[in-house]
Amino acid sequence: MKAVFQITTLENDWRPPFRKTKETLEFEVSDGDEFDRIVGNGNDEAVFQLLQAMGDRAKLRYSRLFTLKEPMELGGREKTVVLPKGTEATLTYLWGEKGITKKIAYTGITSGKPETDSEEEEEDEDEDSEDEDTEEEPSETGQEEAPGEGTEDSPEPGPDEPQDK
């Protein structure tokens, strides 16, 4: 099972022409996983860490670089917040080259196991076909060799045969 979060990042320039950029990403994470990074201005760390997904809500820890924009009833100590499903929390980062606002929403839980099993089965099928390809390769290289230059069992020339130098 993985928790699904949608994060919208808004970046605002501090200087003219005051450009704004908006990016929305979706993350599927397991308990304990860190996700969404802030890089730049001497920082390179995860913005969020999923502490626990509980079906209808998720408990997150957020980076020390961010502040909750609006105090939430479910905001806790030590930079944690509990997000009910469908609720959005807004955090800000005001100390860098750009002002950054992140809006995170918990959208629910997905089960990654069936998808993983089908992917593994596909990989197994691919490996089988690769094995068939590798079985054909020695016979192809054996056909390219001229008679007397060696066999599949002994690729090196014998003592009576000339060696390429």
PEFEN-V348594 format. One record per pair of residues at least 12 apart in sequence whose C-alpha atoms are under 10 Angstrom apart, sorted by the first residue. I is the first residue (numbers start at 0). J is the second residue. D is the distance in whole Angstrom. If there is no record, write none. Layout:
# PEFEN-V348594
i: <I I>
j: <J J>
d: <D D>
This chain:
# PEFEN-V348594
i: <0 0 0 0 0 0 0 0 0 0 0 1 1 1 1 1 1 1 1 1 1 1 1 2 2 2 2 2 2 2 2 2 2 2 2 2 2 2 2 2 2 2 3 3 3 3 3 3 3 3 3 3 3 3 3 3 4 4 4 4 4 4 4 4 4 4 4 4 4 4 4 4 4 5 5 5 5 5 5 5 5 5 5 5 5 6 6 6 6 6 6 6 6 6 6 6 6 6 6 7 7 7 7 7 7 7 7 7 7 7 8 8 8 8 8 8 8 8 8 8 8 8 8 8 9 9 9 9 9 9 9 9 9 9 10 10 10 10 10 10 10 10 11 11 11 11 11 11 12 12 12 12 12 13 13 13 13 13 14 14 17 18 19 19 19 20 21 21 21 22 23 23 23 24 25 25 25 25 26 27 27 27 27 27 28 28 28 28 28 29 29 29 29 29 29 29 30 30 30 30 30 30 30 30 30 31 31 31 31 31 31 31 31 32 32 32 32 32 32 33 33 33 33 33 33 33 33 33 34 34 34 34 34 35 35 36 37 37 37 37 39 39 39 40 40 40 40 41 42 42 44 44 44 45 45 45 46 46 46 46 46 46 46 46 47 47 47 47 47 47 47 47 48 48 48 48 49 49 50 50 50 51 52 52 52 52 52 53 53 53 53 54 54 54 54 54 54 55 55 55 55 55 55 55 55 56 56 56 56 56 56 56 56 56 56 57 57 57 57 57 57 57 57 57 57 58 58 58 58 58 58 58 58 58 59 59 59 59 59 59 59 60 60 60 60 60 60 60 60 61 61 61 61 61 62 62 62 62 62 63 63 63 64 64 64 64 64 64 64 65 65 65 65 65 65 65 65 65 65 66 66 66 66 66 66 66 67 67 67 67 67 67 67 67 67 67 68 68 68 68 68 68 68 68 69 69 69 69 70 70 70 71 71 73 74 81 82 82 82 82 83 83 83 83 84 84 84 84 84 85 85 85 85 85 86 86 86 86 87 87 87 87 87 87 88 88 88 88 88 89 89 89 89 90 90 137 138 141 147 148 148 148>
j: <27 28 29 30 52 54 108 109 110 111 112 26 27 28 29 30 52 107 108 109 110 111 112 26 27 28 29 30 49 51 52 53 54 56 57 105 106 107 108 109 110 111 25 26 27 28 29 52 57 84 104 105 106 107 108 109 24 25 26 27 28 34 49 57 84 85 87 103 104 105 106 107 108 23 24 25 26 27 85 87 102 103 104 105 106 22 23 24 25 26 35 87 88 89 101 102 103 104 105 21 22 23 24 25 89 100 101 102 103 104 20 21 22 23 24 35 89 90 91 99 100 101 102 103 21 22 23 91 97 98 99 100 101 102 22 92 96 97 98 99 100 101 93 96 97 98 99 100 95 96 97 98 99 93 95 96 97 98 96 97 97 97 97 98 99 99 99 100 101 101 101 102 103 103 103 104 105 106 105 107 108 109 110 111 48 49 52 108 109 48 49 50 51 52 108 111 48 49 50 51 52 53 57 58 59 47 48 49 50 51 52 59 60 45 47 48 49 50 51 45 46 47 48 49 50 59 60 61 46 47 48 49 61 47 48 62 62 64 92 99 95 96 97 94 95 96 97 95 64 95 62 63 64 61 62 63 60 61 62 63 64 65 90 101 59 60 61 62 63 78 79 103 60 61 62 79 61 79 79 80 81 81 81 82 105 107 108 83 84 107 108 83 84 106 107 108 109 82 83 84 85 105 106 107 108 81 82 83 84 85 86 105 106 107 108 80 81 82 83 84 104 105 106 107 108 73 74 75 79 80 81 82 83 105 74 75 78 79 80 81 82 74 75 76 77 78 79 80 81 77 78 79 80 90 77 78 79 90 92 77 78 92 78 90 91 92 93 94 95 78 89 90 91 92 93 94 99 100 101 78 89 90 91 92 93 100 79 80 88 89 90 91 92 100 101 102 88 89 90 91 92 100 101 102 88 89 90 91 88 89 90 88 89 88 88 105 103 104 105 106 104 105 106 107 104 105 106 107 108 103 104 105 106 107 103 104 105 106 101 102 103 104 105 106 101 102 103 104 105 101 102 103 104 102 103 151 151 154 160 160 161 162>
d: <9 9 7 9 9 10 6 6 4 6 7 9 6 5 5 8 8 9 6 5 6 7 9 8 5 5 6 8 8 9 6 9 8 10 8 8 8 6 4 6 9 10 7 6 5 7 9 10 10 10 9 6 6 6 6 7 8 6 5 7 8 10 10 10 10 10 10 7 6 5 6 8 9 7 6 4 6 9 10 9 8 6 5 7 7 8 6 5 6 8 8 9 10 10 7 6 4 7 9 7 6 4 6 9 9 8 6 5 7 9 8 6 5 6 8 10 10 10 10 7 6 5 7 9 5 7 9 9 10 8 6 5 6 8 9 10 10 6 6 5 7 9 10 9 6 5 6 8 10 7 5 7 9 10 9 7 6 7 9 9 10 10 10 10 10 10 10 10 10 10 10 9 10 10 10 10 10 9 10 10 8 8 10 9 9 7 9 9 10 9 7 9 8 8 10 10 8 5 6 5 7 10 10 9 10 10 6 5 5 7 10 9 10 10 8 6 6 8 10 6 8 6 4 7 9 10 9 9 7 5 6 8 10 6 9 9 9 9 10 10 8 8 10 9 6 7 9 9 9 9 8 10 9 8 7 10 8 5 5 8 8 8 10 9 7 6 5 6 10 10 9 10 5 6 8 9 9 10 9 10 10 9 10 10 10 9 8 9 10 9 9 9 8 10 7 6 10 9 6 5 9 9 9 7 9 7 5 4 5 9 9 7 9 8 10 8 6 5 6 8 10 7 10 9 10 9 10 10 7 6 4 6 9 10 10 10 8 5 5 6 8 10 9 10 8 6 4 6 9 9 6 6 8 9 10 7 9 10 10 9 7 10 10 10 8 6 9 8 10 9 10 6 5 5 8 9 9 9 9 8 9 5 5 7 9 10 10 9 7 6 4 7 9 10 10 10 8 6 5 6 10 9 10 10 8 7 8 10 9 9 10 8 10 10 9 10 9 7 6 10 9 7 9 9 8 5 6 6 9 10 6 6 6 8 8 6 7 8 10 6 5 4 7 10 8 6 5 7 9 6 4 7 9 6 8 7 8 9 8 7 9 10>
